[in-house]
Amino acid sequence: MHMKIFTLAAVSVLLCVSSSGYAQSQDEKPDLMEIAENEADRLERLLELEVWQVFYVDSTLKHDYAAMQAELEKFQKAKVSNYSMYVTVQDKWMETIDSTYRTIFTEEQWNAYLKSGAEKQQKARAKRKAKAEKALEKLESKGN
């Protein structure tokens, strides 16, 4: 349930950043640092993280969310309207976050994280990636 809320928050960030033509003032945008802190707190409670783990999770999220937002804003400024490109960027950064989590969490914490909904999200990302790769192969084979 909490992972769904987090995913919805991440999608909301994606939609806010990607909605071209919709002017937003700086204070209307979601505060990514606050979202990162809330997610770190949630994972601390869910996985019973040590203080040092919370620090690394928080640092990872703050860095990666900011980098993801910067990449999405480049698309927005370039007036990219292909939604799948925005999703691909979000998936890339969520994979990076999960990869970092894998190095931070113990085996038990990692398994609990996966069971909390992360595994379903990982499978959805893998499915989107495979679909995109298949579409690219199809395009390449038509070009030959």
C-alpha positions in Angstrom: 0.0 0.0 0.0 2.7 2.4 1.0 4.7 1.6 -2.2 1.6 2.5 -4.2 1.4 5.8 -2.5 5.1 6.4 -3.2 4.7 5.4 -6.8 1.7 7.7 -7.1 3.8 10.5 -5.6 6.6 9.8 -8.1 4.1 9.8 -11.0 2.7 13.0 -9.7 6.2 14.5 -9.8 6.6 13.2 -13.3 3.3 14.7 -14.4 3.9 18.0 -12.7 7.3 18.3 -14.4 6.2 17.0 -17.7 3.0 19.0 -18.2 4.1 21.5 -20.8 2.1 24.6 -21.2 1.0 24.5 -17.6 2.8 27.3 -15.7 3.7 26.6 -12.1 5.3 28.8 -9.6 8.2 27.4 -7.7 6.2 27.0 -4.5 3.4 24.9 -6.2 5.8 22.2 -7.3 6.1 19.2 -4.9 9.1 19.5 -2.6 11.3 16.6 -3.7 13.5 16.9 -0.6 10.4 16.5 1.6 9.2 13.6 -0.5 12.7 11.9 -0.2 12.7 12.5 3.6 9.2 11.1 4.0 10.1 8.0 2.0 13.3 7.5 4.0 11.2 7.7 7.2 8.7 5.2 5.8 11.4 2.8 4.9 13.0 3.2 8.3 9.8 2.2 10.0 9.0 -0.6 7.5 12.4 -2.2 7.4 13.7 -1.2 10.8 16.7 0.5 9.3 19.7 1.5 11.3 20.6 5.2 11.5 23.4 4.9 9.0 21.0 3.1 6.6 18.5 5.9 6.9 21.2 8.4 6.1 22.2 6.6 2.9 18.6 6.1 1.8 17.8 9.8 2.4 21.0 10.9 0.6 20.3 8.6 -2.3 16.7 9.7 -2.7 17.6 13.4 -2.5 20.3 13.0 -5.1 18.5 10.8 -7.5 15.1 12.6 -7.3 16.9 15.9 -8.1 18.8 14.3 -11.0 15.6 12.7 -12.3 13.7 16.0 -12.1 16.5 17.8 -13.9 16.4 15.3 -16.7 12.6 15.5 -16.9 12.8 19.3 -17.0 15.2 19.1 -20.0 12.5 17.2 -21.8 9.9 19.7 -20.8 12.1 22.7 -22.0 12.7 20.9 -25.3 8.9 20.4 -25.5 9.1 16.7 -25.7 5.6 15.4 -25.8 6.3 11.6 -26.0 5.1 10.4 -22.6 7.0 7.1 -22.9 10.3 9.1 -22.8 9.4 10.6 -19.5 8.4 7.1 -18.1 11.8 5.7 -19.4 13.7 8.4 -17.4 11.6 7.7 -14.3 12.2 4.0 -14.7 15.9 4.5 -15.1 16.2 6.5 -11.9 14.0 4.1 -9.9 16.2 1.2 -11.1 19.2 3.2 -9.9 17.6 3.8 -6.5 16.7 0.1 -6.2 20.3 -0.9 -7.1 21.6 1.4 -4.4 19.1 0.0 -1.9 20.3 -3.5 -2.6 23.8 -2.4 -1.3 22.4 -0.7 1.8 19.8 -3.2 3.0 20.5 -6.5 4.6 19.1 -9.6 2.9 16.0 -9.6 5.2 15.4 -5.9 4.7 15.7 -6.3 0.9 13.2 -9.2 0.9 10.8 -7.1 3.0 11.3 -4.2 0.7 10.5 -6.4 -2.3 7.4 -7.8 -0.6 6.2 -4.2 0.2 5.5 -3.7 -3.5 8.9 -3.0 -4.9 9.1 -6.3 -6.7 5.9 -5.6 -8.5 7.3 -2.2 -9.6 10.5 -3.8 -10.7 8.6 -6.3 -12.8 6.5 -3.5 -14.4 9.7 -1.6 -15.3 11.2 -4.7 -16.8 8.1 -5.3 -18.8 8.1 -1.7 -20.1 11.8 -2.0 -21.0 11.3 -5.3 -22.8 8.4 -3.9 -24.7 10.5 -0.8 -25.8 13.4 -3.0 -26.8 11.1 -5.2 -28.9 9.6 -2.2 -30.6 13.1 -0.9 -31.3 14.2 -4.3 -32.8 11.1 -4.3 -35.0 12.0 -0.8 -36.3 15.6 -1.8 -36.9 14.5 -4.9 -38.8 12.2 -2.8 -41.0 15.0 -0.4 -41.8 17.3 -3.2 -43.2 
